[in-house]
Amino acid sequence: MNIEEYGALWEHITIRLLDIRIMTVNISEDPNTWTLPSNAFLLITNGKGKIWLGQAMHQIKGTYILHASKGTRLNCLAKNPMEIHVLSYSSAGPERANTESSLTNTGSDSLQVSFGFEPMYPLPLIEIMQFIYRQWIELQSAGRIQTKALFYQWLAEMLKQMQEQRKNRTKLDRVDQAVLYLKRHYAEPLKMEQVADILECSPRYLNQLFQLQLNTSPSRVLSQIRMEQAMKLLVSTKGTLQEIAERVGYENGYTLSRYFKKHYGVSPGFYRKRRESSSSIPDIAPKTCQPHSLLESHYPGWSERTVPIIEADRTRPAQENTDLRGIQVRKSSTPTVPRARTRVFASSMGEIMIPNKPSRVVVDWNLGEVLALGVTPLGAPHSLIESNQMLEPYICDQVQDIGNHNFISLEKVLELEPDLIITWNPAAYASYARIAPTVVYGGNGDTSVAEGIREMGRILNRHTEAETWIKEYGRRVHTLQQTITSKVSSEKTFTLIDPNWGEHITLVGDTGTRGGKAAYGLLNLKAAGKVRQELLEPGLESLDIARSAVGGYLEDYLLVLDNGPRHGSDDPSSVKPWQKSIETEHCRIINLDWNRYFLSDPLSAVLQAEEMAERIMAR
């Protein structure tokens, strides 16, 4: 990257600061992962570990600066707790792919570049960033102007230090040959020992060469090549997941499905379905995994694949109907809604002015509570919708995507022009409040279902709908419990597991997501002895155990959150990989679709409980 050219670009581009926050990443065995919804600078002020931007790995040993472009997938593995200042911004003009070679262009698209370095003089950078953060959270107009001026001061200091520390990169012929070999032989069951042998070096030395030149490993490059080819085949062919898996080098469709969802954030089936139903969608680079900039600059044409932007049709007229909640929902037939009269609302952040009847609502987490009261949000995170397909009948295509629930795209929220934003996160309040009136919703934790729904009714000014829904909720839960009791002995025990993420098995408790509230709460199913002792009684949300130890937690029924290609199948011949390592003959297995059990709000939970009860009684 030419530092002089990069610095000169900032003289001619108008930016808007979107968000400034401080994040703490704690020590964990597995990386914390999120996708950046906007361009962002990250200032790590202390900590130790590794951060991957896409496939580029950065070793963190104290103060470190990163810049990542919109859509970059960020993985953080902390050996010591990391404190990270995240400054998000948008720039005027079109945005293009993340590539260092784009710096020869002019315009805001040239800012779409990822890089990182360890500053030699961190103190001034830390002091200015801390001052920027204090100005940001004050929400004063004068402070906003000063915040932007301070950002440019911080940027100038960063560029000055980068110029002093820039080192030349050396290209290595073996890496070029290895990448070419991987692109030609990705469909084969490759091992890195085989590739290293062809290049007449050891696997360890080959990995060191990749880290030196590309800041990544040969295995990660191979994985990205396979994912890109799988995505092309999903669009251009009618092949099954098994057929596509074999064509891109995977043993079976289950493995492909798991890696595809981890890589792009959606399942292959969901991607193909939305692509087929939206043939006119424009193409962009993937939001969840941008190609590493060094791969792009060293190997032109590396990233030739595209992914459609999946958006709802805002011009489609809405309908008035009575849905499964028994509540009549009236939706506007035009995309614009006149500004409603306002009212004073006493919130946890103080008194604020909000619309008397909000009609353009954006939520970043509490999707079910809003839908329960007959309000279809204007915007919500795609990750919530895709991971809880129970709510699809209530959403249709009217809810606009605002990013991942862990990292909301403030640019998208701004474009939607909401009249009310509902968030779970007090730390995001200052950034949201610059866009629209914002309420921090507290209907979680120890709050009862009735209290939480009434609080949402107060926010949306739908008190009558709230009381109606609470009564209907109580009736449905009572009916479910009576039905289960009449069909299943109260002495029968249940274990709920999620076997999809790694070598361990996750036991699901009754306090968090993934169907635990529906099973142990609403249906009042009796937990297996060890599950009750080690998980429910201590109040844990989940517990990871070795696959070989699962048998000790099973008794009568095993409820499995299945994220494989055969969702919800009870066919005993469809043996899943996790089943090969544990003994399950002495209990009944009931598979449940993982993508319908992620959320635990009252609406999702009662729908999950009804489906669970139906599946249990069918056995």
C-alpha positions in Angstrom: 0.0 0.0 0.0 1.3 3.4 -1.0 1.0 5.5 2.2 1.3 8.8 0.4 -1.4 8.0 -2.0 -3.7 6.7 0.7 -3.2 9.8 2.8 -3.9 12.0 -0.2 -7.3 10.3 -0.8 -8.5 11.6 2.6 -8.1 15.2 1.4 -10.8 14.8 -1.2 -13.3 12.4 0.4 -16.2 13.4 2.6 -16.9 11.0 5.4 -19.6 10.6 8.1 -18.7 9.1 11.5 -21.3 6.5 12.3 -20.3 4.9 15.6 -17.5 5.0 18.2 -17.5 2.3 20.9 -15.2 0.4 23.2 -15.3 -3.4 23.1 -13.7 -5.9 25.4 -12.8 -9.3 24.0 -12.3 -11.9 26.8 -10.1 -14.9 26.8 -11.7 -17.9 25.0 -10.8 -21.1 23.2 -12.8 -20.2 20.1 -12.5 -16.9 18.2 -15.1 -14.2 18.6 -16.5 -13.5 15.1 -18.4 -10.7 13.6 -18.8 -8.9 10.2 -18.1 -5.2 10.0 -21.1 -3.3 8.6 -19.1 -0.2 7.7 -15.5 0.8 7.2 -13.8 1.0 10.5 -10.6 1.7 12.3 -9.8 -0.5 15.3 -7.4 0.7 18.0 -6.4 -2.2 20.4 -5.0 -0.4 23.5 -4.0 -3.5 25.4 -4.3 -7.3 25.3 -2.6 -10.2 23.5 -3.8 -12.6 20.9 -4.7 -12.9 17.2 -7.1 -11.0 14.9 -8.0 -12.1 11.4 -9.4 -9.6 8.9 -10.9 -11.9 6.3 -7.9 -14.3 6.0 -5.2 -11.9 7.0 -3.9 -12.7 10.5 -2.4 -10.0 12.8 -0.5 -10.9 16.0 -1.5 -8.5 18.8 1.0 -7.8 21.6 -0.2 -4.5 23.1 -1.2 -1.5 21.1 -2.2 -2.2 17.5 -4.1 -0.4 14.7 -6.3 -2.1 12.1 -8.4 -0.7 9.3 -11.1 -3.0 7.7 -13.5 -2.3 4.9 -17.2 -2.7 5.0 -18.2 -6.4 5.0 -14.9 -7.7 6.3 -15.2 -10.8 8.5 -13.3 -10.3 11.8 -12.2 -13.1 14.1 -10.6 -12.3 17.4 -8.8 -14.9 19.6 -7.6 -13.3 22.9 -4.9 -14.8 25.0 -5.2 -11.8 27.4 -8.4 -9.6 27.4 -8.3 -7.1 24.6 -9.8 -3.6 24.8 -10.7 -2.3 21.3 -11.9 1.2 20.3 -14.0 0.7 17.1 -14.5 3.9 15.0 -17.0 3.2 12.1 -17.5 5.6 9.2 -19.0 5.9 5.8 -17.7 7.7 2.8 -19.3 9.4 -0.2 -19.3 7.6 -3.5 -19.6 4.0 -4.6 -17.9 1.1 -2.8 -15.9 -1.6 -4.4 -14.1 -4.7 -3.5 -11.4 -4.8 -0.8 -8.1 -4.6 -2.6 -4.8 -2.8 -2.1 -4.4 -2.3 -5.8 -7.5 -0.1 -5.8 -5.3 2.7 -4.3 -4.3 3.6 -7.7 -7.9 4.8 -8.3 -9.5 7.9 -7.0 -12.6 8.3 -5.0 -14.1 6.8 -1.8 -14.0 3.3 -3.3 -10.2 3.4 -2.8 -10.7 3.5 1.0 -11.9 -0.2 0.8 -8.6 -1.6 2.0 -7.6 -3.6 5.0 -4.2 -3.2 6.8 -2.7 -3.4 10.3 0.4 -2.3 12.1 1.9 -1.9 15.6 2.5 1.9 16.2 5.9 2.8 17.5 4.5 5.7 19.6 1.1 4.6 20.8 0.4 7.2 23.5 -0.7 10.1 21.3 -3.0 7.8 19.3 -4.6 6.4 22.4 -5.1 9.8 24.0 -6.8 11.3 20.9 -9.0 8.3 20.5 -10.1 8.4 24.1 -11.0 12.1 23.7 -12.9 11.3 20.5 -15.0 8.7 22.4 -15.8 11.1 25.3 -17.0 13.8 22.8 -19.1 11.2 20.9 -21.2 10.0 23.8 -22.2 13.6 24.8 -24.6 14.0 21.8 -24.0 17.7 21.6 -23.8 19.3 18.1 -20.7 21.3 18.9 -19.1 18.1 20.2 -19.9 16.3 16.9 -17.9 18.9 14.9 -15.0 18.7 17.3 -15.2 14.9 17.1 -14.7 14.9 13.4 -11.7 17.4 13.7 -10.2 15.1 16.3 -10.6 12.1 14.0 -8.5 13.8 11.3 -5.9 14.7 13.8 -5.8 11.0 14.9 -5.6 10.0 11.2 -2.7 12.3 10.5 -0.8 10.9 13.5 -1.4 7.3 12.3 -0.3 8.0 8.7 2.9 9.7 10.0 3.8 6.7 12.0 2.9 4.3 9.2 5.3 6.1 6.9 8.1 5.7 9.5 7.5 2.0 10.0 6.7 0.8 6.5 8.8 -2.2 5.4 9.1 -3.8 2.0 7.4 -7.1 1.3 9.1 -9.9 -0.5 7.4 -12.2 -2.9 8.2 -15.8 -2.8 7.9 -18.1 -5.8 6.8 -21.1 -3.9 3.7 -19.3 -2.6 2.7 -18.3 -6.1 3.0 -21.9 -7.2 1.1 -23.2 -4.2 -1.8 -20.9 -4.8 -2.0 -21.9 -8.5 -1.9 -25.6 -7.5 -4.7 -25.1 -5.0 -6.9 -23.3 -7.6 -6.4 -26.2 -10.0 -6.8 -29.1 -7.6 -9.4 -27.8 -5.0 -11.9 -30.5 -6.0 -9.5 -33.3 -4.8 -9.0 -34.4 -1.2 -5.9 -32.3 -0.8 -3.5 -32.4 2.2 -0.9 -29.8 2.8 1.7 -32.5 3.1 1.0 -33.3 -0.6 1.3 -29.7 -1.7 4.5 -29.2 0.2 6.0 -32.4 -1.3 5.3 -31.2 -4.8 7.0 -27.9 -4.0 9.9 -29.7 -2.4 9.6 -28.2 1.1 8.2 -29.2 4.4 4.5 -28.4 5.4 5.8 -26.2 8.2 8.1 -24.2 5.9 5.3 -23.8 3.4 3.0 -22.5 6.1 5.7 -20.0 7.2 6.0 -18.7 3.6 2.2 -18.2 3.4 2.2 -16.3 6.7 5.1 -14.1 5.7 3.7 -13.2 2.3 -0.1 -13.5 2.7 -0.6 -13.4 6.5 -2.7 -16.6 6.2 -2.3 -20.4 5.9 -2.5 -22.6 2.8 -5.5 -24.4 4.4 -7.5 -21.1 4.7 -6.7 -20.2 1.1 -8.0 -23.7 0.0 -11.2 -23.3 2.1 -12.0 -19.9 0.5 -11.4 -21.3 -3.0 -13.8 -24.2 -2.3 -16.5 -21.8 -0.8 -16.4 -19.6 -3.9 -16.7 -22.6 -6.3 -19.6 -24.0 -4.2 -21.4 -20.7 -4.4 -21.1 -20.6 -8.2 -22.4 -24.2 -8.5 -25.4 -23.4 -6.2 -26.5 -20.7 -8.7 -25.5 -22.2 -12.0 -26.6 -25.9 -11.4 -29.4 -27.9 -9.9 -27.0 -30.2 -8.2 -27.7 -31.6 -4.7 -25.6 -30.5 -1.8 -23.9 -33.9 -1.9 -23.0 -33.5 -5.6 -21.7 -30.0 -5.1 -19.7 -31.1 -2.1 -18.0 -33.8 -4.1 -17.2 -31.3 -6.9 -15.4 -28.9 -4.5 -13.4 -31.4 -2.5 -15.7 -32.2 0.5 -16.7 -35.7 1.5 -20.4 -34.9 2.0 -23.1 -32.3 1.9 -23.3 -32.0 5.6 -19.7 -30.7 5.8 -20.2 -28.3 2.9 -23.4 -26.9 4.6 -21.6 -26.4 7.9 -18.6 -24.6 6.3 -20.7 -22.6 3.9 -22.9 -21.2 6.7 -19.8 -20.4 8.8 -18.2 -18.7 5.8 -21.1 -16.7 4.4 -23.5 -16.5 7.3 -26.4 -18.3 5.5 -27.0 -21.9 4.6 -26.5 -23.1 1.0 -30.3 -23.9 0.7 -31.3 -20.5 1.9 -28.8 -18.8 -0.5 -30.0 -20.8 -3.5 -33.7 -20.2 -2.6 -33.3 -16.5 -2.3 -31.2 -16.3 -5.5 -33.7 -18.2 -7.5 -36.6 -16.1 -6.2 -34.8 -12.8 -6.9 -33.2 -13.2 -10.3 -32.9 -9.4 -10.8 -30.9 -8.8 -7.7 -27.6 -6.9 -8.3 -24.3 -8.6 -7.5 -21.8 -7.5 -4.9 -18.8 -9.1 -3.1 -19.8 -11.3 -0.1 -20.6 -9.3 3.1 -19.4 -12.0 5.4 -16.0 -12.9 3.9 -14.1 -10.5 1.8 -11.0 -11.9 -0.1 -7.7 -11.1 1.6 -6.3 -7.9 0.0 -2.9 -9.4 -0.6 -4.3 -12.3 -2.5 -6.2 -9.9 -4.7 -3.2 -7.7 -5.3 -0.8 -10.6 -6.0 -3.2 -12.7 -8.0 -5.5 -10.5 -10.2 -8.9 -12.0 -10.8 -8.7 -13.9 -7.6 -12.2 -12.9 -6.5 -14.5 -13.3 -9.6 -17.5 -14.5 -7.8 -20.4 -12.4 -6.7 -23.3 -12.7 -4.2 -26.7 -11.0 -4.7 -27.9 -8.3 -2.4 -31.0 -9.9 -0.9 -33.5 -7.1 -0.3 -37.2 -6.9 0.1 -39.5 -5.1 -2.5 -40.4 -1.9 -0.8 -43.0 -1.1 -3.4 -45.1 -4.2 -2.7 -48.4 -3.1 -1.2 -49.0 -4.5 2.2 -52.2 -6.2 3.4 -54.5 -6.2 6.3 -54.9 -9.7 7.8 -55.5 -11.7 10.9 -52.4 -13.8 11.5 -51.7 -16.8 13.7 -51.4 -14.6 16.7 -55.1 -13.8 16.5 -54.3 -10.1 16.2 -55.4 -8.0 13.2 -52.4 -6.4 11.6 -52.8 -3.3 9.4 -49.8 -2.4 7.1 -49.4 0.7 5.1 -49.9 0.4 1.3 -47.2 3.0 0.6 -43.5 3.0 1.5 -43.6 6.4 3.2 -45.5 7.1 6.5 -46.4 10.6 7.6 -44.7 11.7 10.8 -46.9 10.9 13.8 -47.5 13.1 16.7 -45.0 12.7 19.5 -45.1 11.9 23.2 -42.7 12.0 26.1 -41.4 8.6 27.0 -39.6 7.8 30.2 -36.8 5.4 29.3 -33.7 4.0 31.1 -31.7 6.7 29.2 -34.0 9.5 30.4 -37.1 11.2 29.0 -37.2 11.3 25.2 -39.7 12.3 22.5 -41.0 9.3 20.4 -43.9 9.0 17.9 -47.3 8.5 19.4 -47.8 5.5 17.1 -44.4 4.4 15.7 -44.8 3.0 12.2 -41.2 2.8 10.9 -39.6 0.7 13.6 -36.1 -0.8 13.5 -35.0 -3.4 16.0 -31.6 -4.9 16.6 -32.6 -7.9 18.7 -36.2 -8.0 20.1 -37.8 -9.0 16.9 -40.4 -11.4 18.4 -41.7 -9.0 21.0 -42.4 -6.4 18.3 -44.1 -9.0 16.0 -46.2 -10.3 18.8 -47.9 -6.9 19.1 -48.8 -6.7 15.4 -46.0 -4.5 14.3 -43.8 -5.6 11.4 -40.4 -3.9 11.8 -39.0 -1.8 8.9 -35.5 -3.2 9.6 -34.0 -6.1 11.6 -30.7 -8.1 11.5 -30.7 -10.8 8.8 -29.0 -13.2 11.2 -32.0 -13.2 13.5 -34.4 -13.9 10.6 -32.3 -16.6 9.0 -31.6 -18.4 12.3 -35.2 -18.4 13.5 -37.4 -19.4 10.6 -40.4 -19.9 13.0 -41.0 -16.2 12.5 -41.1 -16.3 8.7 -45.0 -16.3 8.5 -45.0 -13.0 10.4 -42.2 -11.3 8.4 -42.6 -12.2 4.7 -40.4 -9.9 2.6 -41.1 -6.6 4.2 -38.3 -6.5 6.8 -35.1 -4.8 5.5 -31.7 -6.3 6.4 -29.6 -4.1 8.8 -26.7 -6.5 9.1 -25.7 -9.1 11.7 -27.1 -8.7 15.2 -23.6 -8.6 16.7 -22.6 -5.7 14.4 -25.4 -3.6 13.0 -24.9 -1.6 9.8 -25.7 2.0 10.9 -25.5 3.0 7.2 -28.5 0.8 6.4 -30.4 2.0 9.5 -29.8 5.6 8.3 -31.1 4.8 4.8 -34.4 3.4 6.2 -35.3 6.7 7.9 -37.0 5.0 10.9 -39.2 6.9 13.3 -38.2 4.7 16.3 -35.2 2.4 17.0 -35.5 -0.3 19.7 -32.2 -1.7 21.0 -31.1 -4.1 23.7 -27.7 -2.4 23.9 -27.1 0.8 26.0 -23.6 1.1 24.5 -25.2 1.6 21.0 -27.6 4.3 22.2 -25.5 7.3 21.3 -25.0 6.2 17.7 -28.6 5.1 17.2 -30.0 8.4 18.8 -28.2 10.4 16.1 -30.4 8.6 13.5 -33.8 8.5 15.2 -35.5 8.4 18.7 -34.1 5.4 20.4 -35.4 3.2 23.3 -33.3 0.7 25.2 -35.6 -2.2 25.8 -35.2 -4.0 29.1 -37.6 -6.9 28.7 -34.9 -9.6 29.2 -33.1 -11.4 32.0 -35.3 -11.8 35.1 -38.3 -10.0 33.5 -41.4 -12.1 33.2 -43.1 -12.7 29.9 -46.0 -10.5 30.9 -43.8 -7.7 32.1 -41.7 -7.8 29.0 -44.7 -7.7 26.6 -46.3 -4.8 28.6 -43.0 -2.9 28.4 -43.0 -3.3 24.6 -46.7 -2.3 24.5 -45.7 0.9 26.3 -43.0 1.6 23.8 -45.2 1.0 20.8 -48.3 2.5 22.4 -50.1 -0.8 22.0 -51.4 -1.5 25.5 -54.6 -3.4 24.4 -52.7 -5.6 22.0 -50.2 -6.4 24.8 -52.9 -7.5 27.2 -54.6 -9.6 24.5 -51.4 -11.3 23.6 -50.5 -12.1 27.2 -53.8 -13.8 27.8 -53.5 -15.8 24.5 -50.0 -16.8 25.4 -51.1 -18.1 28.8 -53.9 -20.1 27.2 -51.6 -21.7 24.7 -48.9 -22.7 27.3 -51.6 -24.2 29.5 -53.0 -26.2 26.6 -49.5 -27.4 25.7 -48.7 -28.6 29.2 -52.0 -30.5 29.5 -51.5 -32.1 26.2 -47.9 -33.3 27.0 -48.9 -34.5 30.4 -51.7 -36.7 28.9 -49.4 -38.3 26.3 -46.0 -38.5 28.0 -45.3 -39.8 31.4 -44.0 -37.1 33.8 -41.2 -39.4 34.7 -39.7 -39.4 31.2 -36.6 -37.2 30.9 -35.3 -35.1 28.1 -31.9 -33.8 27.0 -31.5 -31.0 24.5 -28.2 -30.7 22.5 -26.6 -28.7 19.8 -23.9 -30.8 18.1 -23.1 -28.6 15.2 -20.1 -26.4 16.2 -16.8 -28.2 16.6 -15.6 -31.3 18.3 -17.7 -30.9 21.4 -21.4 -31.2 22.1 -23.3 -28.3 23.6 -26.0 -29.1 26.2 -28.7 -26.5 26.1 -30.1 -25.0 29.3 -33.3 -23.2 30.1 -32.1 -19.6 30.4 -30.9 -18.7 26.9 -31.5 -19.3 23.2 -31.7 -22.5 21.2 -35.1 -23.9 22.4 -34.2 -24.4 26.1 -37.0 -22.1 27.3 -39.5 -23.9 25.1 -38.5 -27.4 26.3 -37.8 -27.0 30.0 -39.9 -23.9 30.6 -43.1 -23.8 28.5 -43.5 -27.6 28.1 -42.1 -28.2 31.6 -40.2 -31.2 30.4 -38.2 -33.1 33.0 -34.5 -32.8 32.4 -32.2 -35.8 32.6 -30.5 -36.2 36.0 -27.0 -34.9 35.1 -28.5 -32.1 32.9 -30.5 -30.9 35.8 -27.6 -31.1 38.3 -24.9 -29.6 36.1 -26.8 -27.2 33.9 -30.3 -26.2 35.1 -29.7 -26.0 38.8 -26.6 -23.8 38.5 -28.6 -21.6 36.0 -26.2 -22.1 33.1 -27.3 -21.2 29.6 -25.3 -24.0 28.0 -22.5 -26.5 28.8 -19.9 -27.9 26.3 -18.9 -31.5 26.8 -16.8 -34.0 24.9 -18.7 -36.2 22.4 -17.6 -39.3 24.2 -19.3 -38.1 27.5 -22.7 -37.4 26.0 -24.0 -40.9 26.9 -23.9 -40.0 30.6 -26.4 -37.1 30.0 -29.0 -39.2 28.1 -32.0 -41.1 29.5 -35.3 -41.3 27.7 -35.5 -38.6 25.0 -32.8 -36.8 23.1 -33.8 -33.5 21.3 -31.2 -32.7 18.7 -30.8 -29.2 17.1 -29.9 -30.4 13.6 -28.0 -28.0 11.3 -27.4 -30.6 8.6 -28.9 -30.8 5.2 -31.7 -33.1 6.4 -33.4 -30.7 8.8 -36.0 -32.3 11.1 -35.6 -35.8 9.7 -36.2 -38.7 12.1 -35.1 -41.3 9.5 -32.8 -43.7 11.5 -30.8 -44.4 8.3 -29.7 -40.7 8.1 -26.8 -41.0 10.6 -25.1 -37.7 11.4 -21.4 -37.4 12.1 -21.9 -36.7 15.8 -24.0 -39.9 16.2 -21.1 -42.1 15.2 -19.1 -41.2 18.4 -21.9 -41.7 21.0 -24.3 -44.5 22.0 -27.9 -43.5 21.6 -29.7 -46.8 21.3 -31.3 -46.6 24.7 -33.2 -43.3 24.1 -35.5 -41.9 21.4 -33.9 -39.2 19.1 -36.0 -36.3 17.9 -34.3 -34.0 15.3 -35.3 -30.3 15.3 -34.2 -27.7 12.7 -31.6 -25.5 14.3 -32.7 -22.6 12.1 -36.1 -22.5 13.8 -34.8 -22.5 17.4 -32.2 -19.7 17.8 -34.3 -17.0 19.4 -36.0 -17.3 22.8 -38.4 -14.4 22.8 -42.0 -15.2 23.9 -43.4 -15.5 20.4 -40.6 -17.7 19.2 -40.6 -19.8 22.4 -44.4 -20.6 22.2 -44.1 -21.6 18.5 -41.1 -23.8 19.3 -42.9 -25.4 22.2 -45.9 -26.2 19.9 -43.6 -27.8 17.3 -41.7 -29.7 20.0 -44.9 -31.1 21.5 -46.1 -32.2 18.1 -42.8 -34.0 17.4 -42.6 -35.7 20.8 -46.2 -37.0 20.6 -45.6 -38.3 17.1 -42.9 -40.7 18.4 
